[in-house]
Amino acid sequence: MTGIRVKICGLTRPEDVAAAAAAGAAYCGFVFFEKSPRHVCVEQARALAVDAPPGLAKVALVVNADDAALDAITAAVPLDMLQLHGSETPERVAAIRARYRLPVMKAVGIASAEDLPAIDRYAAVADQILIDAKAPKGAALPGGNGLAFDWRLIAGRRWPVPWMLAGGLTPENAAQAVAMTGARQLDVSSGVEAAPGVKDAAKIRAFVDAAQGVRPVPRLVT
């Protein structure tokens, strides 16, 4: 399972960004959605992004953001990617990609086989796809709910752009998720937290190690 790329999303503290980098994560995510306990303002995100270690791709997660909001974020925060986690249409995805000249990852919620065709529609206009568990009806958050979907729905499937698996992932099931779906990229948020919005460095390390097939070192009993 070597070569699996991990995104640690919902980072709010400098020490959590550092922990993600130290563990070998490829991406760090900043959430710009006020209803989320992981929400950061533009000033917070800028400080976190500026201090992020080299090589850690910085991703801004937004939900149905208008151009004014995106203008403010992209003008202040050094970013490597935009993640669209709302009900953005394929046309809106293409427009954002053209306007900001940044790679765009579109999240697609999956609950049943009926949701799968949307992946193809967005794969035609986005640089990457995030395949996530569909939020329950009435949920306050479009993602980050700690829920998984039936991974058998996407087992063995491929799309013309890179894709990332999200939803209910933890250090305990990361290896199984890779084995069942063939995912080469995993996204985790609540699964590596000590509290909402507060990451746990040990859990981050355990998640990255599990995703990449690193066996934990046995602890000596004294």
Secondary structure, DSSP 4 states (H G I P E B T S, - for coil): -TT-EEEE----SHHHHHHHHHHT-SEEEEEE-TTSTTB--HHHHHHHHHHSPTT-EEEEEESS--HHHHHHHHHHS--SEEEE-S---HHHHHHHHHHH-S-EEEEEEESSGGGTHHHHHHHTT-SEEEEEEPPPTT-S-SS-S-----GGGTTT---SS-EEE-SS--TTTHHHHHHHH--SEEEESGGGEEETTEE-HHHHHHHHHHHTTPPPPPPPP-
